[in-house]
């Protein structure tokens, strides 16, 4: 028999934990039995900026509950936000938020589908590593594969997991990421956007200078 309590998950303050992202998180709703969405309460101390990151295959929304902040999305100039402002960050887009107020910054993080740690990408790694342009031949081979819809066997360094990877991927774009500062723009790097051959819904983003080799495969 289903009771009314079956529909309710009580708030547990002690469930809050501090993350590498430089904020405290309390997972209000994140259950494998409901993959459609997750909701978390996030808090950031005054003067702190969260880690630059992106979420693969996940759209995230912030709703500000307390405090003043500046949010940076897709390397653009930070935008001021405050009480009950909502921010939508599409899947795979760089994001971070800074507490510019005197008190604690508190906001809800709503993810669809639900947040899973495997989809978290630390992009601070890219800002700390100067981009090295790749050889023209490799760049041309990647562009040709995109143009003709070819699959490629790509060997690359996975910065997030700090290990070498080899995957059969289908590249579909090359993008340049720039980070906008107050008076200038800083090159973050060029990135290959590709989908896995086995599951086209799984998208992968690889900085070009992390690619060791790429070979076209017969379709």
C-alpha positions as CSV (number, residue, x, y, z in Angstrom):
1,X,0.0,0.0,0.0
2,X,1.3,3.5,-0.9
3,X,1.2,6.0,1.9
4,X,1.4,9.8,1.6
5,X,4.9,9.7,3.0
6,X,6.0,7.7,-0.1
7,X,5.8,10.9,-2.1
8,X,7.9,13.0,0.3
9,X,11.7,13.1,0.8
10,X,12.4,15.1,4.0
11,X,15.2,17.7,4.0
12,X,18.3,16.6,5.9
13,X,20.7,19.4,6.6
14,X,23.4,17.0,7.7
15,X,23.4,15.5,4.2
16,X,25.3,18.6,2.9
17,X,28.9,18.0,1.6
18,X,31.7,20.1,0.2
19,X,32.8,19.5,-3.3
20,X,35.9,20.1,-5.5
21,X,33.8,22.6,-7.3
22,X,34.4,25.0,-4.3
23,X,30.8,24.9,-3.1
24,X,28.6,22.9,-0.7
25,X,25.9,20.7,-2.1
26,X,22.8,19.0,-0.6
27,X,21.1,16.6,-3.0
28,X,17.5,17.3,-2.4
29,X,16.4,14.9,-5.2
30,X,18.6,12.6,-7.1
31,X,17.5,9.1,-7.5
32,X,18.4,6.4,-10.0
33,X,14.8,5.4,-10.1
34,X,13.9,8.9,-11.5
35,X,16.3,9.8,-14.2
36,X,14.3,12.6,-15.6
37,X,15.7,15.3,-13.3
38,X,17.6,16.1,-10.1
39,X,17.5,19.1,-7.7
40,X,20.3,20.2,-5.4
41,X,20.8,23.1,-3.0
42,X,24.2,24.8,-3.6
43,X,25.9,27.3,-1.4
44,X,29.1,29.4,-2.0
45,X,31.0,31.4,0.5
46,X,31.6,35.1,-0.1
47,X,34.4,35.9,-2.6
48,X,34.6,32.3,-3.8
49,X,34.2,31.3,-7.5
50,X,33.2,27.8,-8.4
51,X,35.3,25.6,-10.6
52,X,34.9,26.2,-14.4
53,X,33.1,23.1,-15.6
54,X,30.5,21.7,-18.0
55,X,28.0,18.8,-17.8
56,X,27.9,16.3,-20.7
57,X,24.4,15.3,-21.9
58,X,22.8,17.4,-19.1
59,X,21.1,20.8,-19.1
60,X,21.4,22.6,-15.8
61,X,19.4,25.5,-14.4
62,X,20.2,27.7,-11.4
63,X,17.6,29.6,-9.4
64,X,19.1,32.1,-7.0
65,X,17.6,31.9,-3.5
66,X,20.0,34.1,-1.5
67,X,22.8,36.5,-2.2
68,X,24.4,38.3,-5.2
69,X,26.5,36.6,-7.9
70,X,28.2,36.9,-11.2
71,X,27.7,33.9,-13.5
72,X,29.9,33.1,-16.5
73,X,28.5,31.0,-19.3
74,X,30.3,29.8,-22.4
75,X,33.4,32.0,-21.6
76,X,31.3,35.2,-22.0
77,X,31.6,38.2,-19.8
78,X,30.1,37.5,-16.3
79,X,26.5,38.7,-15.7
80,X,25.2,39.9,-12.4
81,X,22.3,37.8,-10.9
82,X,20.3,37.9,-7.7
83,X,17.2,36.8,-5.8
84,X,15.0,34.5,-7.9
85,X,16.9,35.0,-11.1
86,X,17.0,31.8,-13.2
87,X,20.0,30.8,-15.4
88,X,19.9,28.0,-18.0
89,X,23.1,26.3,-19.0
90,X,22.8,24.0,-22.1
91,X,24.6,20.6,-22.1
92,X,28.3,20.8,-22.6
93,X,28.6,24.6,-22.1
94,X,31.2,26.0,-19.8
95,X,29.9,27.6,-16.6
96,X,30.9,29.0,-13.2
97,X,29.5,31.3,-10.6
98,X,31.1,33.8,-8.2
99,X,29.7,35.0,-4.9
100,X,30.1,38.8,-5.1
101,X,27.9,39.6,-2.0
102,X,28.8,39.9,1.6
103,X,26.7,36.8,2.7
104,X,26.3,33.2,1.6
105,X,25.2,32.6,-2.0
106,X,22.4,30.0,-2.1
107,X,20.8,28.6,-5.2
108,X,19.0,25.5,-6.6
109,X,20.7,23.4,-9.3
110,X,18.1,21.6,-11.4
111,X,19.5,19.1,-13.9
112,X,17.7,17.3,-16.7
113,X,18.3,14.4,-17.0
114,X,19.5,13.9,-13.4
115,X,23.0,14.9,-12.4
116,X,25.6,12.1,-12.6
117,X,29.2,12.6,-11.7
118,X,30.4,10.8,-14.8
119,X,29.1,13.8,-16.8
120,X,31.0,16.4,-14.9
121,X,33.9,18.0,-16.8
122,X,36.6,20.1,-15.1
123,X,37.5,22.9,-17.5
124,X,39.9,24.7,-15.2
125,X,42.4,22.2,-16.5
126,X,42.2,23.8,-19.9
127,X,42.7,27.3,-18.5
128,X,45.8,26.2,-16.7
129,X,47.3,24.6,-19.8
130,X,48.4,26.8,-22.7
131,X,46.9,25.6,-25.9
132,X,49.4,24.3,-28.5
133,X,48.1,24.5,-32.2
134,X,48.1,21.0,-33.8
135,X,49.8,20.1,-37.1
136,X,47.9,21.3,-40.3
137,X,47.7,17.7,-41.6
138,X,45.8,16.4,-38.6
139,X,43.5,19.5,-38.6
140,X,42.7,18.8,-42.3
141,X,42.0,15.2,-41.7
142,X,39.6,16.1,-38.9
143,X,37.8,18.6,-41.1
144,X,37.5,16.1,-44.0
145,X,36.0,13.5,-41.6
146,X,33.4,16.1,-40.5
147,X,32.7,17.1,-44.1
148,X,32.1,13.5,-45.3
149,X,30.5,12.2,-42.1
150,X,33.4,9.7,-41.6
151,X,34.0,7.7,-38.4
152,X,37.5,7.9,-36.9
153,X,39.6,5.9,-34.5
154,X,40.9,8.6,-32.2
155,X,43.6,8.3,-29.5
156,X,43.6,11.2,-27.0
157,X,44.5,12.2,-23.5
158,X,41.4,12.4,-21.2
159,X,42.2,15.4,-19.0
160,X,39.2,14.7,-16.7
161,X,40.3,11.2,-15.8
162,X,44.0,11.7,-16.5
163,X,44.4,8.8,-18.8
164,X,44.9,7.9,-22.4
165,X,41.8,6.9,-24.4
166,X,41.1,5.2,-27.7
167,X,37.6,5.4,-29.1
168,X,35.8,5.1,-32.4
169,X,34.0,8.5,-32.8
170,X,32.1,10.4,-35.4
171,X,33.3,14.0,-35.5
172,X,30.7,16.7,-36.3
173,X,32.3,20.0,-35.6
174,X,35.5,21.9,-34.5
175,X,34.9,25.0,-32.3
176,X,37.2,27.6,-30.9
177,X,36.7,28.6,-27.2
178,X,37.6,32.1,-26.1
179,X,37.4,33.4,-22.6
180,X,36.3,37.0,-22.4
181,X,38.1,39.2,-19.8
182,X,37.3,42.8,-18.9
183,X,39.5,44.3,-21.6
184,X,40.6,41.3,-23.8
185,X,39.9,37.8,-24.9
186,X,42.0,34.7,-24.0
187,X,42.2,31.7,-26.2
188,X,41.2,28.5,-24.4
189,X,41.7,26.2,-27.4
190,X,40.1,24.5,-30.3
191,X,37.9,21.5,-29.5
192,X,36.6,18.6,-31.5
193,X,33.0,17.7,-31.0
194,X,32.1,14.1,-31.7
195,X,29.6,11.4,-30.9
196,X,30.3,7.8,-30.0
197,X,29.7,5.4,-32.8
198,X,28.0,2.8,-30.6
199,X,25.7,5.4,-29.1
200,X,25.2,8.7,-31.0
201,X,23.5,10.3,-28.0
202,X,26.8,10.3,-26.1
203,X,28.7,13.4,-27.0
204,X,32.4,13.9,-26.5
205,X,34.5,17.1,-26.5
206,X,38.3,16.8,-27.0
207,X,40.8,19.7,-27.0
208,X,42.7,19.3,-30.3
209,X,46.2,19.4,-28.7
210,X,45.2,16.4,-26.6
211,X,44.6,14.2,-29.7
212,X,47.5,11.8,-30.2
213,X,46.3,10.3,-33.5
214,X,43.2,10.1,-35.6
215,X,42.5,7.6,-38.5
216,X,39.5,7.4,-40.7
217,X,37.4,4.2,-40.6
218,X,35.5,2.7,-43.5
219,X,31.7,3.3,-43.0
